[in-house]
Amino acid sequence: MNKKDPNPIDTFVGSRVRMRRLMVGLSQEKLADGLGITFQQVQKYEKGTNRIGASRLQAIADILGVHPSFFFQREDDKASARDGVSDVHESNEISSFVASKEGIALNRAFLKIADPVLRKKIISLVAAMAQAPDTESASVASGARRTEPLHG
């Protein structure tokens, strides 16, 4: 690791700060105001460029309404394994998606589904779709045309 490269843990914690900030709909400026710092400093925290000290992390957690441990939690069951760089990379990809506009919209919509059985079915459906070959490009390659609209 180059001395100027951010530590993967700092990057992960920063991505979790960004994800939570976006989930609660708070701008970098508002978070910075609450912390008494500049929004550029918040940007550096979120990128992992600057490390977040313990007291600052506690203040961020208070503003974002979570326990400080939230910023170290991984999304999958392998969280405690800490198997290496590939797990950190995968966690960063997940955090980046969840923090994106699409990820936030998907999570907000998913959270509105109250039925836990329906939630599990949706997860199973998406997992099956992720494993299936790309049916649209397969249809185009075989000359088949789609006759049903995607949105009714």
C-alpha positions as CSV (number, residue, x, y, z in Angstrom):
1,M,0.0,0.0,0.0
2,N,1.3,3.4,-1.0
3,K,1.8,5.9,1.9
4,K,-0.7,8.3,0.1
5,D,-3.4,5.6,-0.5
6,P,-6.2,5.7,2.0
7,N,-6.4,2.8,4.4
8,P,-9.1,0.4,3.3
9,I,-10.7,0.6,6.8
10,D,-10.8,4.4,6.6
11,T,-12.4,4.1,3.1
12,F,-15.0,1.6,4.4
13,V,-15.9,3.7,7.4
14,G,-16.2,6.8,5.2
15,S,-18.4,5.0,2.7
16,R,-20.7,3.9,5.6
17,V,-20.8,7.6,6.8
18,R,-21.8,8.6,3.2
19,M,-24.4,5.8,3.0
20,R,-26.1,6.8,6.2
21,R,-25.9,10.5,5.5
22,L,-27.7,9.9,2.2
23,M,-30.2,7.5,3.8
24,V,-31.3,10.2,6.2
25,G,-31.3,12.8,3.4
26,L,-28.6,15.0,4.9
27,S,-26.3,17.1,2.8
28,Q,-22.5,17.2,3.4
29,E,-23.0,20.9,4.3
30,K,-25.6,20.1,7.0
31,L,-23.4,17.4,8.4
32,A,-20.4,19.7,8.4
33,D,-22.4,22.4,10.1
34,G,-23.5,20.0,12.8
35,L,-19.8,19.0,13.4
36,G,-18.4,22.5,13.1
37,I,-16.2,21.7,10.2
38,T,-16.2,22.4,6.4
39,F,-18.0,20.3,3.9
40,Q,-14.7,19.6,2.3
41,Q,-13.6,17.9,5.5
42,V,-16.7,15.7,5.3
43,Q,-15.8,14.8,1.7
44,K,-12.4,13.7,2.8
45,Y,-13.9,11.6,5.6
46,E,-16.3,10.0,3.2
47,K,-13.5,9.2,0.7
48,G,-11.3,7.8,3.5
49,T,-8.6,10.4,2.6
50,N,-8.7,11.7,6.2
51,R,-9.2,9.4,9.2
52,I,-12.1,10.0,11.5
53,G,-11.1,10.2,15.2
54,A,-13.2,8.5,17.9
55,S,-14.8,11.6,19.3
56,R,-15.7,12.9,15.8
57,L,-17.1,9.5,14.8
58,Q,-19.3,9.6,17.9
59,A,-20.5,13.1,16.9
60,I,-21.2,11.8,13.4
61,A,-23.1,8.8,14.8
62,D,-25.2,11.1,17.0
63,I,-26.1,13.4,14.1
64,L,-27.0,10.5,11.8
65,G,-28.9,8.6,14.5
66,V,-26.8,5.4,14.7
67,H,-24.5,3.7,17.1
68,P,-20.8,4.2,16.2
69,S,-20.5,0.5,15.5
70,F,-22.7,1.0,12.5
71,F,-19.8,2.5,10.6
72,F,-17.8,-0.8,11.0
73,Q,-20.6,-3.3,10.1
74,R,-20.5,-5.2,6.9
75,E,-23.7,-6.2,5.1
76,D,-23.0,-9.9,4.8
77,D,-22.4,-12.7,7.3
78,K,-18.7,-12.8,6.6
79,A,-18.3,-9.5,8.5
80,S,-16.4,-11.1,11.4
81,A,-14.2,-13.2,9.2
82,R,-12.1,-10.3,7.8
83,D,-10.7,-12.6,5.1
84,G,-8.7,-9.9,3.4
85,V,-8.6,-7.3,0.7
86,S,-11.2,-9.0,-1.5
87,D,-13.8,-8.8,1.2
88,V,-13.0,-5.1,1.8
89,H,-13.3,-4.5,-2.0
90,E,-16.6,-6.3,-2.2
91,S,-17.9,-4.4,0.9
92,N,-16.8,-1.1,-0.7
93,E,-18.7,-2.0,-3.9
94,I,-21.8,-2.8,-1.9
95,S,-21.5,0.4,0.1
96,S,-21.0,2.4,-3.1
97,F,-24.1,0.9,-4.6
98,V,-26.2,1.3,-1.4
99,A,-25.1,5.0,-1.2
100,S,-25.9,5.7,-4.8
101,K,-29.3,7.3,-5.8
102,E,-30.5,4.0,-7.2
103,G,-29.4,2.1,-4.1
104,I,-31.1,4.5,-1.8
105,A,-34.3,4.5,-3.8
106,L,-34.3,0.7,-3.9
107,N,-33.8,0.4,-0.2
108,R,-36.4,3.0,0.7
109,A,-39.0,1.2,-1.5
110,F,-38.0,-2.2,-0.1
111,L,-38.3,-0.9,3.5
112,K,-41.9,0.1,2.7
113,I,-42.8,-3.6,2.1
114,A,-44.1,-4.7,5.5
115,D,-44.6,-8.4,4.7
116,P,-41.4,-10.3,5.6
117,V,-42.5,-13.3,3.4
118,L,-42.8,-11.0,0.4
119,R,-39.4,-9.4,1.2
120,K,-37.8,-12.9,1.1
121,K,-39.5,-13.7,-2.2
122,I,-38.2,-10.5,-3.7
123,I,-34.7,-11.3,-2.5
124,S,-35.0,-14.8,-4.0
125,L,-36.3,-13.4,-7.3
126,V,-33.4,-10.9,-7.5
127,A,-30.9,-13.6,-6.6
128,A,-32.3,-15.9,-9.3
129,M,-32.2,-13.0,-11.9
130,A,-28.6,-12.4,-11.0
131,Q,-27.7,-16.0,-11.7
132,A,-29.7,-16.2,-14.9
133,P,-28.2,-15.3,-18.3
134,D,-29.1,-11.9,-19.6
135,T,-32.4,-12.8,-21.3
136,E,-32.8,-9.5,-23.1
137,S,-29.5,-9.8,-25.0
138,A,-30.1,-13.5,-25.6
139,S,-33.5,-12.5,-27.2
140,V,-31.8,-9.9,-29.4
141,A,-29.1,-12.3,-30.4
142,S,-31.7,-15.0,-31.4
143,G,-33.8,-12.5,-33.3
144,A,-36.7,-12.8,-30.9
145,R,-38.7,-9.6,-30.2
146,R,-40.4,-8.7,-26.9
147,T,-44.1,-8.0,-27.4
148,E,-45.0,-7.0,-23.9
149,P,-44.2,-3.6,-22.5
150,L,-42.1,-3.5,-19.4
151,H,-44.4,-0.9,-17.7
152,G,-48.1,-1.4,-18.2
